[in-house]
Amino acid sequence: MTSESLPYPVLITGASSGIGLALTHLHLSRGDHVIASSRQPDHSPLATLNDHNDRLRLIPADLATAQGPASLAAATAGYTDHLSRVIHCAGVLHDSSHNRSPEKRLENLCAENLEYSFRLNAWAPILLAQGLLPLLRQQPAVFAAISARVGSITDNHLGGWYSYRSSKAALNQLLRTFAVEARRRAPKLTVLALHPGTTDTPLSAPFQSRVPEGKLFSPPWVAEQLTQQLDRATPEQSGRFINWQGDTLPW
Ligand SMILES: NC(=O)c1ccc[n+]([C@@H]2O[C@H](COP(=O)([O-])OP(=O)(O)OC[C@H]3O[C@@H](n4cnc5c(N)ncnc54)[C@H](OP(=O)(O)O)[C@@H]3O)[C@@H](O)[C@H]2O)c1
């Protein structure tokens, strides 16, 4: 991995936990400036980092709301004219406090949970891209969102998890569409959908008993693998859906 720090800040959403928190640690440790967002960053592990680090800026935003992505983009633009990298990590699979859990069968579907998954997993990143485009056009930059292999339509042999699967499939299509437009409007920008592999975080915690031995990765390891992919990314690769090793995944 390059030890050179990035010329402009990195914006990381979902930075308070799991993969986003590990990516925040990693980028800070190599000297990057990080803008980290979650709903309440001051009441999360990010707050302890902020005490010690003048390269970290915390911005609260609820990205599942209609105004959340635009307000995060506006707050980011108030801090910098350019971004080197955006990594959208915020996502939802389950939330017991709102009675959200991945559907096993058709009868489990409900409109509210479907909508919430789409808001956070699919709409938030593309609305964020809309607001941030002026910060991503002039200099080489990467816009990446953490998708999931279960969002692959070709690879769906198990069924279930309707809301999560379909919101990640929608995310992939939105990113692909953005990448096509960015070729013309922001030729120095690389747009990527990333699959991190199953990672030991609160999101995967209820489902880890099914993970084969050696296939549950730690957040710091995943952050390192994904960062290597982002460091190598070039606009020629824009619009791809890749895993932590850089392998192309089926849509
Ligand atoms: N873990 C895995 O095995 C795995 C596998 C494939 C893909 N992924 C994807 O990787 C991404 C990161 O997942 P993770 O495993 O690191 O999950 P996690 O530890 O549960 O973290 C989720 C993050 O999303 C943020 N978030 C939740 N609701 C939000 C909202 N309404 N507005 C803004 N931020 C919100 C949370 O922050 P607050 O709650 O503090 O706001 C938290 O920082 C997700 O997109 C997930 O789908 C994970």
The ligand as an ORCA input file, in Angstrom:
! r2SCAN-3c Opt
* xyz 0 1
  N     -20.109     -6.746      7.427
  C     -20.247     -7.489      6.323
  O     -20.058     -8.731      6.332
  C     -20.639     -6.844      5.021
  C     -20.680     -7.653      3.863
  C     -21.045     -7.067      2.657
  C     -21.330     -5.721      2.599
  N     -21.290     -4.967      3.743
  C     -21.625     -3.547      3.650
  O     -20.582     -2.790      4.219
  C     -21.117     -1.540      4.705
  C     -20.600     -1.313      6.129
  O     -21.161     -2.321      6.943
  P     -20.574     -2.735      8.381
  O     -20.567     -4.207      8.376
  O     -19.343     -1.973      8.678
  O     -21.807     -2.279      9.291
  P     -21.948     -1.581     10.719
  O     -20.761     -1.892     11.573
  O     -23.292     -1.931     11.193
  O     -21.893     -0.017     10.365
  C     -22.957      0.602      9.701
  C     -22.674      2.083      9.648
  O     -23.770      2.711      8.997
  C     -24.127      3.871      9.739
  N     -25.537      4.189      9.576
  C     -26.609      3.384      9.862
  N     -27.753      4.033      9.619
  C     -27.411      5.278      9.183
  C     -28.160      6.403      8.762
  N     -29.499      6.390      8.749
  N     -27.482      7.523      8.369
  C     -26.139      7.534      8.384
  N     -25.360      6.493      8.747
  C     -26.004      5.378      9.149
  C     -23.827      3.494     11.181
  O     -23.632      4.676     11.940
  P     -24.630      5.201     13.091
  O     -25.535      4.060     13.453
  O     -23.666      5.574     14.179
  O     -25.313      6.347     12.449
  C     -22.533      2.722     11.019
  O     -21.433      3.608     11.013
  C     -22.634     -1.657      4.594
  O     -23.062     -0.969      3.440
  C     -22.865     -3.148      4.409
  O     -24.045     -3.409      3.683
  C     -20.945     -5.495      4.944
*
